[in-house]
C-alpha cells in the first residue's frame, strides 16, 4: 500500500455525467467480476486479516462481486519473517483459504519493499543483505507456489522525481541491481506466477512513470523475468486525474508486459457532497475505461471495497470516502455505477441525474456560480455540446464542455468574445487560433457522453460562447 502523499497537483480533470442505477434484472446477473471477465479481465478487492471476522463484510467480499483479492499486509516482510529465518504464514494462509472458498484468485503482495520491514533487516551489514533478501523471497514465494497467480516482487522502488529510493536497504547494499536479482530469485522459487513491479504515482505520464518505463525496458533487454507492471492508482480528486493514463498503460504494454491497476481508490477532502461524489465517479470511470482500452491490462483491484476499512483516513488527515462502498457497506451509486459503465455494463436512466463536477478550487480563489448554455437533445448520428464555467478567480477560470449524442469522434468548436486564452485542456486536444477554439477528443473520450475541461485566462469579462459539435 502506498504510504506517501502524492506529490504536486496534476492538471484538473474533466468530470463526466452519470445518470444511472442498476435495474433489478441487471443486479441479478451483473457483477463487477462478471463484467470484467467478459472482457478477459478480473476485478478484485484487497482485504486484510482483521476484516475476515466481519461477516457482513465477508458476505460482500466473497459474494461474487470480486474474482480476485490482494492481502493488504499479511504477506509483507514484517508479517512473514519477523525475525531472521523464522517464518510465519498464518495470516497469509487465512486469506488464501478465504479466497479458495469463494473462487477468488490471489495476488501476492509484496516480496520486497523498503517499508514495513522488521528492524533486523535494516541492522544487517551491507554484505549480508543480498543473502537475506534472496532467502526471504525464496521461502515466501515457495510457500505460496501454486496459490497466487502473481507477485508484486518489487514494490515502490522510485521516489516521485524518478530517482531510486536511497532509503531502501536493498538499494543501499546492492544498488539498482537488487531489482533484477529479486525477479530472478522469485522466478526460481515459483516459475508459474506472474512477476510484477508495482508503484504509485506512475499511473499517468511524468518523470516517475518515465523512470519506471526505462527500468522495465532495461530489465526486458537484460532477460530479467518480469511479466508485468502494477499501477497502484491511489488517486485524489483535488490533485487532478493522471495525464494520458491510457497512453501510459499502452506504452508499457508495448514493451511486452502485462499491466494491471493494483490498488485503486479515489479519496477526497471530507466531508462528502454530491459534487465530490460525481468527480470521484468520473475518476473511477476513467481508470476503468483506460484499462479496458488496453488489451494487456489484465485486471483492476480496488484497495479494499469499503470506506469502513480504508487506509486513507489514518494516512491523510481530513480525507477519506475513497471507495465504492461506504462505511456502512452500502454501495455508492455514483462510484459503483461508474465502474459498471466503464466495464461495459448496462444501467438504467431511472435515477436522478448526477451532474458533472470538477475538483474544488483552492480557498484563495473565489468560485463564481456555474454558467452554461443549454442545448436540445441531438438527432441520431449527431452531437451537441454544453459549455459551462465551473469556477473562476482573478485572471483565470475553469471551463467544462459536455458532449451528448451518438456521434463518435466528435469535434467541438467555439469563438471566445472577450480575449480568453486556454492554457491547459484535458480529455481532448485543443487548437486555438485567436478567438477560435477547436477541440477533438482523447481516444478514451471519443464516444458520447463525453466531457472535457480546461483552464483559461480572462480579463474580467467572460461571456459563455455558443458552441457547436460535429
Secondary structure, 3 states (H helix, E strand, C coil): CCCCCCCCCCCCCCCCCECCECCHHHHHHCCHHHHHHHCCCEEEEEECHHHHHCHHHHHHHCCCCCCEEEECCCCCHHHHCCECCECCCHHHHHHHHHHHHCCCEEEEEEEEECCCCCHHHHCCCHHHHHHHHHHHHHHHHHHCCCCCCEEEEEECCECCCCCECCCCHHHHHHCCHHHHHHHHHHHHHCCCCEEEEEECCCCCCCHHHHHHHHHHHHHHHCCCCCCEEEECCEEEHHHCCCCCHHHHHHHHHCCCCEEEEEEEEEEEECCCCHHHHHHHHHHHHHHHHHHHCCCCEEEEEECCCEHHHCCHHHHCCCEECCCCECCCCCECHHHHHHHHHHCCCCCECCCCCECCCCCCCCCCCCCCCCEECCCCCCCCCCEEEEEEEEEEECCEEEEEEEEEECCCCCEEEEECCCCCEEEEEECEEEEEECCEEEEEECHHHCCCCEEEEEEEECCCCCCCCCEEEC
